[in-house]
Every structure is written in C-alpha cells, then in structure tokens.
Amino acid sequence: MRTTVGIVGAGPAGLLLARLLHTAGIDSVVLESRDRAYVEQRQRAGILEQGTVDVLRAAGAGARMDREGLRHDGIELRWAGRRHRVDLPALTGGRSVTVYAQTEVCKDLIALQLEEGGPLLFGAEALAVEDAGTARPRIPFRHQGRADVLECDYVVGCDGFWGVSRKAVPAALSRTFERTYPFGWLGVLADVAPSHDELVYARHDRGFALLSMRSPSVSRLYLQVPAGTDAESWGDDEIWAELERRFATDDDWTLERGPITQKSVTPMRSFVHEPMRHGRLFLAGDAAHIVPPTGAKGLNLAVGDVVTFARALVHRRETGSADLLDAYARTCLGRVWQAERFSHDMTALLHRAPDATPFEDRLQLARLERIASSRAAEADLAEAYTGFPLD
Ligand SMILES: Cc1cc2nc3c(=O)[nH]c(=O)nc-3n(C[C@H](O)[C@H](O)[C@H](O)COP(=O)(O)OP(=O)(O)OC[C@H]3O[C@@H](n4cnc5c(N)ncnc54)[C@H](O)[C@@H]3O)c2cc1C
C-alpha cells in the first residue's frame, strides 16, 4: 500500500488530520488498531476551545456540533462555600468554549472520512515506523490477521501516549519532561440534568471536584481520588455524598442525583517529548504530550498540532518550500508548553496534595481570592482557558 501521508491512530488527531488533508486534496491512509465502536465510545474530553470549533466548522465537520454542542460563556470557581463566575467573553474579547464530547467529534469525523475520504482501516495495528530519517518512511502493520506495509512520503504519529510512533525517534535525540501526580480523577456519567448550566471547578479541603455535562440530560462529574484508586471501590451513594460535600455552597444551591451509568479513574500526568519531529515522522497529540485534564487542553492541543502539520504540507505543495514543515516542532511546542503551564497551574490551584501543609492550603485560597478580585488575574485564566490562537 502506498500513500502521501500515513496516519497512525484514529483518535481526534488522526481523524481530523485525515479530514484536513482530504479537503486540501492530499491523500492519506489512517491505521487504527481498535474497532470503530470502541473508538466512538471511549469517554474522554468534552470542552472545545473556540479555535477547535472554528477548525471543525471550516473542515465541514461542524454541523452536528453547531446543533447539539453547548456554548459556554463562563465557568464557576468554588471554594470555602463561595462561588465566583469567570465571564469568558467579557475577559477575552468575545471568546467562549463549547461543550461537545470527544466521542461525538470522533463519530462525526469517522462518518465523513468513510463517506468522502481516503482509507480508514479499523483493526489495523501499526507495528513500528521504519526509515523515518529517509524520504520513504514505512509502517509495517497487521490488519485482520494479515501483515502488510504502508509506504508513505510522510508519517504522522497520532497514536496516543501508548503508541509506537514515538519509539521511532532515536533515544539519543529524544528528551522527555514528565510529572506524575499522586492523585487521579474518578469520573462518572449520570443520567441527570446538570445541576448548573456552566462548569463548576471546586477546591475543597477533601480534594477537587468538577461538575461538567455531556448534554442537557447527562451530567459528567469528577472527584479527586488517590492515585491507583479502583473505580469500583466507590459505591454510587458514596460518590454522590462526596460530590455534595465538595460542591457545598453558602447559598441554597443543590446537586441533583441520578443513575450513574459509567465510572472510571483517569491518572494525572504532565508529559512532553521533544523533538516532535524526526525526519519524515511528525508526532501529534497525546503521542507527543499529555496534560492533566484540569485545563481541558488535551484534545485542543491535538487539534493545534494537526492543523499546523496540514498547513505546512499544503504550503510545501503550493510553494515548494519546506520552511513550515521544518518549523513544525518549534511552532507546536510553543503552544504545548503554554498548555502544560496552564494545566499544571490549574491542577495546583484546585487539587489537594496528600502532603499539603496548612501554609500551602492558605496559598491556594489566596490565589483563588486574587482571581476573584483582580481583573488581570481573572483575564489571564480566561485567556488560557478559551485557548491560545492557532496562528
Ligand atoms: C481517560 C481519559 C480522560 C480524558 N479526559 C479529558 C478531558 O476531560 N479533557 C481533555 O481536554 N482531555 C482529556 N483527555 C485527553 C484527551 O482525550 C486526549 O488529549 C485526546 O484523546 C488526544 O487525542 P489523540 O488523537 O492525540 O490521541 P488518542 O485519542 O489517544 O488516539 C490515539 C489512537 O491511536 C490508536 N493507536 C494506538 N496505538 C496504535 C497502533 N500501534 N496502531 C494503530 N493505532 C494505534 C488508539 O487506539 C487511539 O484510537 C483524557 C484522556 C484520557 C485517557
């Protein structure tokens, strides 16, 4: 098999890249190790930055998002019984975010790709990326029990943190930057209307909690739990009681309960691999970087990477210049490190470390007071939350 761009992985990064290349008239093949149902049902991110929304619309993948996505103009911070709303458009010159689940983004992009785009092979596991340093990189893969090879002009590794692409960068050239956190998020989906119409980020002495939503009738809720917690060790009533404690306010706000339909624990990690390019291999999304989900940046960063790659390849075709391809890693890493900083800061602001001292607790509260009382501090948060521009 031969193509211009071999894409490893059909998460949001790989699927959007295939769509962007298709609309630019560049052929690609996507290899995805899992089946379609698995990819479409994997619960993950849910907050789309303004820039991501704009890109999906421009790629012709925004119709259902525009119908069903929920535009949010604010988030609420909660601590010590207090509530403070951050008005996103007022602080950012009109920018907002959209709540539309990653599962739905993937479903929309898969449907478009199968209808109009190049091959998207499910159950096709890439075994390695070979000859990345040459003009003819290759991806040996296994599809429905048969061994095959995809020969390409370029390979984009969109295969997530556990994929094979990153391993093709020689160890002597690789550098990783990493932090693991001593806690994770217990996330639940519940069949109940969200108790607040915007996201609520709560800092509590017992740990962080987040109220989010998937639709007007489905709530997505998270609790900070110790690293390594088994989701099944938490009973449903216990989860609701703990959520109520952490979201408690001084006014008459209440949390509506409903049937919990799914629960899982997400570990928290910050990770960056440099460089994001080796020869004709480009790493994109979680294959190159991970952020803790507190800043809602993971999916949006993946979008930024593949937009940067697609623009660079189109530029190369139109002008013959490889300048933008050569600048790929530098361009992406600028945004990546800003997102790493923001995601780390939001995590530190809102979570309670197991060894936190009373001094650190007071600092957290002082930071929250600062955001509530200083327009500059609040605008800094709002600007990062709604996303850094893609150009
Ligand atoms: C449990 C969880 C919860 C999250 N929650 C949030 C959140 O609330 N907010 C947020 O912003 N972000 C969240 N994230 C992060 C966000 O979902 C990711 O940043 C996003 O999925 C990155 O997209 P991606 O396409 O780069 O990688 P992925 O979505 O990981 O996609 C990679 C794809 O590659 C495939 N693959 C792997 N290896 C191979 C191979 N050898 N051959 C072929 N295919 C392969 C995988 O099956 C997968 O489909 C969460 C992540 C996880 C794991």
PDBQT file of the ligand as one rigid body, heavy atoms in Angstrom, charges set to zero:
ROOT
HETATM    1  C1  LIG A 401      -9.343   8.603  30.352  1.00  0.00    +0.000 C 
HETATM    2  C2  LIG A 401      -9.019   9.940  29.725  1.00  0.00    +0.000 A 
HETATM    3  C3  LIG A 401      -9.802  11.072  30.037  1.00  0.00    +0.000 A 
HETATM    4  C4  LIG A 401      -9.525  12.314  29.444  1.00  0.00    +0.000 A 
HETATM    5  N1  LIG A 401     -10.287  13.414  29.772  1.00  0.00    +0.000 NA
HETATM    6  C5  LIG A 401     -10.003  14.602  29.183  1.00  0.00    +0.000 A 
HETATM    7  C6  LIG A 401     -10.745  15.764  29.464  1.00  0.00    +0.000 A 
HETATM    8  O1  LIG A 401     -11.674  15.739  30.255  1.00  0.00    +0.000 OA
HETATM    9  N2  LIG A 401     -10.407  16.929  28.833  1.00  0.00    +0.000 N 
HETATM   10  C7  LIG A 401      -9.370  16.983  27.906  1.00  0.00    +0.000 A 
HETATM   11  O2  LIG A 401      -9.108  18.033  27.293  1.00  0.00    +0.000 OA
HETATM   12  N3  LIG A 401      -8.651  15.899  27.637  1.00  0.00    +0.000 NA
HETATM   13  C8  LIG A 401      -8.945  14.731  28.243  1.00  0.00    +0.000 A 
HETATM   14  N4  LIG A 401      -8.214  13.654  27.939  1.00  0.00    +0.000 N 
HETATM   15  C9  LIG A 401      -7.190  13.818  26.952  1.00  0.00    +0.000 C 
HETATM   16  C10 LIG A 401      -7.765  13.774  25.534  1.00  0.00    +0.000 C 
HETATM   17  O3  LIG A 401      -8.790  12.821  25.469  1.00  0.00    +0.000 OA
HETATM   18  C11 LIG A 401      -6.610  13.447  24.619  1.00  0.00    +0.000 C 
HETATM   19  O4  LIG A 401      -5.691  14.516  24.711  1.00  0.00    +0.000 OA
HETATM   20  C12 LIG A 401      -7.019  13.204  23.186  1.00  0.00    +0.000 C 
HETATM   21  O5  LIG A 401      -7.722  11.993  23.068  1.00  0.00    +0.000 OA
HETATM   22  C13 LIG A 401      -5.777  13.177  22.286  1.00  0.00    +0.000 C 
HETATM   23  O6  LIG A 401      -6.132  12.728  21.015  1.00  0.00    +0.000 OA
HETATM   24  P1  LIG A 401      -5.114  11.886  20.157  1.00  0.00    +0.000 P 
HETATM   25  O7  LIG A 401      -5.811  11.658  18.867  1.00  0.00    +0.000 OA
HETATM   26  O8  LIG A 401      -3.788  12.536  20.175  1.00  0.00    +0.000 OA
HETATM   27  O9  LIG A 401      -4.888  10.513  20.948  1.00  0.00    +0.000 OA
HETATM   28  P2  LIG A 401      -5.918   9.355  21.303  1.00  0.00    +0.000 P 
HETATM   29  O10 LIG A 401      -7.276   9.884  21.485  1.00  0.00    +0.000 OA
HETATM   30  O11 LIG A 401      -5.280   8.587  22.425  1.00  0.00    +0.000 OA
HETATM   31  O12 LIG A 401      -5.948   8.446  19.998  1.00  0.00    +0.000 OA
HETATM   32  C14 LIG A 401      -4.883   7.600  19.661  1.00  0.00    +0.000 C 
HETATM   33  C15 LIG A 401      -5.419   6.492  18.786  1.00  0.00    +0.000 C 
HETATM   34  O13 LIG A 401      -4.340   5.713  18.308  1.00  0.00    +0.000 OA
HETATM   35  C16 LIG A 401      -4.701   4.347  18.366  1.00  0.00    +0.000 C 
HETATM   36  N5  LIG A 401      -3.474   3.559  18.401  1.00  0.00    +0.000 N 
HETATM   37  C17 LIG A 401      -2.606   3.406  19.444  1.00  0.00    +0.000 A 
HETATM   38  N6  LIG A 401      -1.586   2.618  19.085  1.00  0.00    +0.000 NA
HETATM   39  C18 LIG A 401      -1.788   2.265  17.791  1.00  0.00    +0.000 A 
HETATM   40  C19 LIG A 401      -1.096   1.453  16.867  1.00  0.00    +0.000 A 
HETATM   41  N7  LIG A 401       0.051   0.836  17.221  1.00  0.00    +0.000 N 
HETATM   42  N8  LIG A 401      -1.582   1.299  15.627  1.00  0.00    +0.000 NA
HETATM   43  C20 LIG A 401      -2.746   1.907  15.249  1.00  0.00    +0.000 A 
HETATM   44  N9  LIG A 401      -3.467   2.677  16.098  1.00  0.00    +0.000 NA
HETATM   45  C21 LIG A 401      -2.993   2.861  17.350  1.00  0.00    +0.000 A 
HETATM   46  C22 LIG A 401      -5.550   4.250  19.629  1.00  0.00    +0.000 C 
HETATM   47  O14 LIG A 401      -6.394   3.126  19.635  1.00  0.00    +0.000 OA
HETATM   48  C23 LIG A 401      -6.338   5.546  19.539  1.00  0.00    +0.000 C 
HETATM   49  O15 LIG A 401      -7.543   5.404  18.842  1.00  0.00    +0.000 OA
HETATM   50  C24 LIG A 401      -8.452  12.414  28.536  1.00  0.00    +0.000 A 
HETATM   51  C25 LIG A 401      -7.672  11.293  28.235  1.00  0.00    +0.000 A 
HETATM   52  C26 LIG A 401      -7.929  10.064  28.834  1.00  0.00    +0.000 A 
HETATM   53  C27 LIG A 401      -7.050   8.878  28.513  1.00  0.00    +0.000 C 
ENDROOT
TORSDOF 0
